[in-house]
Amino acid sequence: MNEKFLLLPEEKQQRIINAGFKIFARFPYKKAPVNEITAEAGISKSLLFHYFHNKKEFYFFLWKKVEDISLKYMTEYHCYEPDDLFEAMYRGMRAKLKIMELYPDLGTFVIRSFYEKEPEIAQEVQRLYAKVRHENGFSLLKNLDTSKFRDGLDLDMMQREMYLAAEGCLWEITQSEEPVDTGKIEAIFTSLIEFWKSVYYKGPFSDQEEKGAQHEHHHD
């Protein structure tokens, strides 16, 4: 599938992919005009359908690119290696800022697609969305040092809460008419990560250290 497209120079591929992300991010699937995608990409409609059989195939090709791009940069930035969740999140933030630099509308495309109601694609989108979220969450949590977290914490619920909050924050940022400011995004997400660290990690003392401190106090 899409062999002809993959033979194109990388710069031309990226231009067409970015055009797809941009238009599908702005319109619901059914109303997304193919003419605007091709105009943005600088190619003819017939040429787009030479590479992809139809609009639906192109749409899900873009979804496959989301998975490939995410894996590529999350791996390059070593996001899955730390045993500290928030260090992994800092690395993930830097990877995503790099992705935004190369594919400015990818994040908005993903978020809009989550709310897609078109029966022709909605069920498959939800399956893909759940797959990406599960894989990212599993990769982040599998090496985790859980001793740093507050006792009794539901880690799956915590990860879901942070994921949805981050997606909502990104959606709010990208809805602004102003150009995307990656420095501003980095500052916002840094403050979010620090907040989550203060909420979910234990205080200055671990339980064991605290018991030791109390024990010494009793002997004074």
Secondary structure, DSSP 8 states (H G I E B T S, - for coil): --HHHHTS-HHHHHHHHHHHHHHHHHS-GGG--HHHHHHHHTS-HHHHHHHSSSHHHHHHHHHHHHHHHHHHHHHHTTTTS-SSHHHHHHHHHHHHHHHHHHSTTHHHHHHHHHT---HHHHHHHHHHHHHHHHHHHHHHHTT--GGGB-TT--HHHHHHHHHHHHHHHHHHHHTSSS---HHHHHHHHHHHHHHHHHHHB--SS-HHHHHHHHHHHHT-
